[in-house]
Amino acid sequence: MAKVKATVNGAVSLVNAIANKKGATLGISLKVEVVIETSKGKGITIQSENKSLSSRLINKTIEKIVSKKDLEKNKIAITLNSEIPTGYGLKSSSAISSAIALACAKIFKPKWTDKQILLAGVDASIESKVSITGAYDDACSCYYGGFNVTDNAKRNRIQFQKIPSNLTAVIFIPKNRKRGKLKNLKILSPIFNNAWELAKEKKYWQSMTINGLATAAILDSDPKIIVSLMEKGALGASISGNGPSIAAIVKKENIENIKKIFESLEGRIIISKINNKKAEVHEL
């Protein structure tokens, strides 16, 4: 019987993929840790402090990797700890599905490639309706760290680069969780396409800020906040994912200025270093 632990990080958006199925993201150091232990028997148990967690997503991910035969004779006990707030656009579900996939593959499919592991989580995200596009862009930054620019429809990673290590993400988690209509993002499809093209040319901060202004306008956030963050030294600032969290990427000396802007709003602030490290898994 086996026991393994997988660690996968979160990410923030540079370009929202809903409009064109093309996205870009960057890794942050908030993390998800999953321990999977197998023993004789059958059935899946999940232990987690997070009550709003999608057990459907976890079960679907496991089914993508563990054969029916193996499910019949293995009891699978999962312990999950996450530093990533759920439901705010910080890619918690991509991090969780990738961590589950990585741990399961280590035990049941040791020859699987990174891409096979990633896609198991992406497919499970679509099938459990956690994500519209499968969030291949999110999954790439959670799994590989760094900057990732992707074509989600083709499941292709177009561009990958390490992030300068002196940068920090200052993230605002609003108290009010309402978001605007996601399908309205398609109205600005050419704008998101421009933002994506910029990311492809490695102009990450421009792409992030264009995305920030466009998503804020559509998803009921105030675009003025994005402008204020830039004025106070953010390299790039955007609604992350479908919101409502807002992320600003800054150099150390500007962290306090950015915090002051967020402190005038209702909610809490998370400071997270950027992440360039690939997901890890090992036997315990």
N, C-alpha and C positions, 0 to 999 in steps of 0.2 A: 504494500500500500504506500501511497506517496503523499508528500506534503510540499507544496511550493508557494513562493510569494512573488507577486508581480507588482511593480510600481510604474505608474503611468502619470504624466503631468497634464495639467489643463492648458488652455490656449485662449487667446482673444482674437477677434476678427479684424482683418484688414479690409476684406471685401466680402459683403454678404452674398451668398451663392443662390439665394432663392430666385432672383430675377432671371438669371441666365445660366444657372447650373455651373457657374464658374466662380471659384472663391479663392480667398487668400487669408492666411492666419499666421499667428506667431505663438511660440510656446512660452508659457509662464510656469513658475515653479510651484504653484499650488498642486498638491498631488493626491492621487488615489492609490491606496494599497489594498491588494486582494490576497488573501491566503486561501488556498484550496487544499483540502485534505480529503483523500479518498480512503474508504474502508469497505469491507465486504457488506453486501446488502444492496438496497436500491433507494432512490429518492434523492431530492436536492434540498438542502436546508440553507437558508441565507440569514446571516447575522449581521446587523448593521444598525448604527445609531440613527441613521437617516430613514425616517418613516415614509418620506415621499418618494422613495426609490422605486424604480420600475422593476419589479421582479419578473415581469414579462420579458423585458429586455435581457435580463440575466439568463433566464431559462432558454430564450431563443438563441442567444449567443452560444450557450453550452451545446444545444442541439446541432448547431452548425459544425461543431468540431468533434463531439463525442458520438460514436456510432450507437445505434439502438441497442446493439448487443452489449456494448460496454456500459450503457446506461442501466441495463437489466441487472448487471452484477456488481455495480459500484455505487456505494453511498457517497454522495458528493457534498461535503460541508464547506460552505463559503463564509469567510469573515471579511467584511468590507469596511474600510475606513476611508472617508473622503474629506479633504480640506476644501473642496470646491462647492460653493453654494449651488443648490440645484434649481434650475428653472430661471436663471438670470442671463443666459447667453455666454456662460464661461466654459462650455463644452464638457460639463460633468458627465453627460451620457456617453459621449465619445470616449472619454477617459475610462469610464467604468466598463463599457463593452470591450475596449481594447485590452484592459487589464484582465478581464475574465478570459478573453480569447487567448491571451499570451500564456496565462497560467494553465488553462486547459490543454493548449497545444504542447506545452512542456511535458505534461504527463501522458497525453493520449496520442499526440501527433508530432513527435520530436523532430521529424524531417521537414515540417512545414516552413515555408519562407515567410519573411516579414509581410509581404504583400498578401499572402493567403490568410495570415492571422488578421491583418487589418480589414480585409474584405469580409471576413466572418462577422466582425463587429458592425461593419457598415450595412451588410445585408440584414443582420438582426435588428438594426436601428430602423430600417425601412419596414420590415415585417411586423415589428412591435409598435409601429406608428409613432416612434419617439422622434423620428426625423423625416422631413419631406424628401430631401435629396440624398439621404444616407450620410450626409455630412462628411464626404471624403476629405474635404479641406481641413475640417476640424480634427478628424482622426489622424491625418498626417502630422499635424503639429503636436498633438498629444503624444503620438508614438515616436516620432523622430526628433522632436524639438526643433528649434530654429524657425526661419521663415519658410513657408510652403505656399506655392501658388499652384492651384489644381484645376483640372477640368473634371468636375464631378460626374458629368454624364458619361464621359469616357473612362472615368476612374484612372486618370493619368496625372502624375505629378510633373508639372511643366518646369518648375523652378524650385530649387532648394538652396538655402544659404544660412550660415550661422549668423546669429544676431550679435552685435557688439555687446560684450559682456558687462559693460559699465551701465547698462540701461535697466530701468525699473518700470514696472507697470503699477500705476496708481489707479485703483478700481473703485468706482462708487456703486454701491448696491442700494437703490432707492427703496424707501419704505413702501411706496405705492407700486404694486406690481402690474398695473394695467399696461397693456401694449396696444398699439393700433392694429389695423388689419394687414396681416402679412401679405395677402395677395396684391395689395396696392403697391408693393415694392416693384412689381412688374411694370408699373406705369413709368418708372424712371429707368427702365432697362438699359437704354443707351448710356446713361450716366454711370451705372454700375459696370457696364462694359468698359467705359473709359478708365474707371478706377482699376479694373482688373488688368487692363493693358499696361497701366503705369506700374502695377506690382510686378508684372512680367518683365518690365524694364528695370527692375530693382529700385524703383522710386517708391519705396514702401510707405513712407510717411505721407507723401502727397495722396497716394491711393487711399490710405486709411482715413485721412481727413475728408476727402470727397465723399467717401462711404459714410463717414460720420454725419456730415451735413444732410446727405440724402436720406439716410435711415432715420435720423432724428425728426426730420420734417414729416416722414410718413408714419413713424411708430409713436407719435404722441410724446416725444421728448422735445425740449426746447433747443433748437439749433444754436441759439446764442451761447449756450454752455460750451459747445465745441469751440466757438470763436474765443471765448474767455480763456479756455485752457491753452489754446495756441498762443494767445497774448502773454500768458504767464510762463511760457517756455516749454510747453509740450511739443515733442517732435511730431507726433501724430496723435489724434484723439478721435474716438468713435464710439457709437453704441456698439456693444459686442454682441454678435449673433443677432437674435431677434429682440434683444433687450431683456429687461430694461436697464441692465448694468451699462456703465460708461467706463471706458478704459482710456487712460492717457499714458503714453510712453515718454519717459523723461530721463534726463541725466540727474545724478544724485543731488546736485545743487538746486534743482528746481522742485524737488519733492514737496517741500513745505509750502511753496506758492500754490501748487496744484491742490494740495490738501485744503488750503484756505477756501478755494472756490467750492469744493465739495462740502466743506463744513457749513456753508450757508444754506445747504439743501437738506431735506429730511431723508436720513438713511445712514448707512455706515460705510466706512472706507477700509479697503484691504490694500496693503502694500505687498507686492509680490515681485521678486526678482524675475528677470526673463529666464527662459530655459533653453539650453542647446543640447541637453542630454537625451539620448535615446532611452526608450522604455527598457526596464530591466526585469529579469526573472531569474530566480535561483531556487534550488532545493533547500529545504530546511531540515 
